[in-house]
Amino acid sequence: MLVVNTPSIPGSEIAQTMGLVRGSTTRARFFGRDIIASFRMLVGGEIDEYTKLLAESREQALQRLMQDAEALGANAVINVRFTTSSIARNAAEILAYGTAVKLAQ
């Protein structure tokens, strides 16, 4: 499945718009990661533990978006965007959303 963050796909014709698709995941921070991250915050620099957690969350949300699009019969998703929101003190939701389309063959 082709997934892009642009409103069209150069060289492809959109035959049908299937509708909005989305995929999300909610993740909580892990206590062990928090301890390590706390030490990193003292000395500065990238907090690898959280970077990895967010990257995994984005991938899971994207996979769920593609499953949603496939269920509609789409073969591509355009205008893909990501957003995040705090759900609780130690948890956040990552949401991927876009427009499912069927490309002309």
C-alpha positions in Angstrom: 0.0 0.0 0.0 1.3 3.4 -1.0 1.1 6.0 1.9 2.1 9.6 1.3 1.8 12.9 3.0 0.9 14.8 -0.2 -2.5 15.5 -1.6 -1.8 13.6 -4.8 0.6 11.0 -6.2 2.6 12.2 -9.2 2.0 10.0 -12.2 -1.1 8.3 -10.6 -4.7 9.1 -11.0 -7.1 8.8 -8.1 -10.1 6.8 -9.4 -12.1 6.9 -6.2 -11.9 8.5 -2.7 -12.8 6.0 -0.1 -12.8 8.3 3.0 -11.0 9.1 6.2 -8.9 6.4 7.7 -7.0 6.4 11.0 -4.9 4.3 13.2 -3.9 5.1 16.8 -2.1 3.7 19.8 -1.9 4.8 23.4 1.3 4.1 25.2 2.4 4.6 28.8 5.9 5.3 29.8 7.7 2.4 31.5 9.1 3.0 35.0 12.5 1.5 34.0 12.8 3.9 31.1 11.8 6.8 33.3 14.7 6.2 35.6 17.2 6.1 32.8 15.6 9.1 31.1 15.8 11.1 34.4 19.6 10.6 34.4 19.8 11.7 30.8 17.8 14.9 31.6 20.4 15.8 34.1 23.3 15.7 31.7 21.3 16.8 28.5 21.1 15.3 25.1 18.6 13.0 23.3 16.5 10.7 25.5 16.9 7.6 23.4 14.3 5.6 25.5 11.5 8.0 24.7 12.7 8.4 21.1 12.4 4.6 20.6 9.0 4.5 22.4 7.5 7.2 20.1 9.0 5.7 16.9 7.4 2.3 17.8 4.1 4.1 18.5 4.2 5.9 15.2 4.8 2.7 13.3 2.0 0.9 15.1 -0.4 3.8 14.4 0.6 3.8 10.7 0.1 0.0 10.4 -3.4 0.4 11.9 -4.1 3.2 9.4 -3.2 0.9 6.5 -5.4 -1.9 7.9 -8.3 0.6 8.1 -7.6 1.6 4.4 -7.4 -2.0 3.2 -10.7 -2.7 4.9 -12.3 0.0 2.7 -10.7 -1.5 -0.4 -8.2 1.3 -0.9 -4.8 0.8 -2.4 -3.2 4.1 -1.2 -3.6 6.7 1.5 -2.9 10.4 0.8 -2.5 13.4 3.1 -1.2 11.3 6.0 -0.6 13.2 9.2 0.4 12.4 12.7 -0.7 14.0 15.9 -0.2 13.3 19.6 -2.1 14.1 22.7 -1.6 13.5 26.4 -4.2 11.0 27.8 -3.0 10.8 31.3 0.1 11.9 33.3 2.3 9.1 31.9 0.4 8.1 28.7 0.1 9.6 25.3 -1.9 8.8 22.1 -0.3 8.8 18.7 -2.9 9.2 15.9 -2.2 8.7 12.2 -4.9 9.9 9.8 -5.3 10.4 6.1 -7.6 9.9 3.1 -8.0 6.4 1.6 -8.1 6.3 -2.2 -8.2 3.8 -5.0 -5.7 4.5 -7.7 -6.5 3.9 -11.3 -4.6 0.8 -12.6 
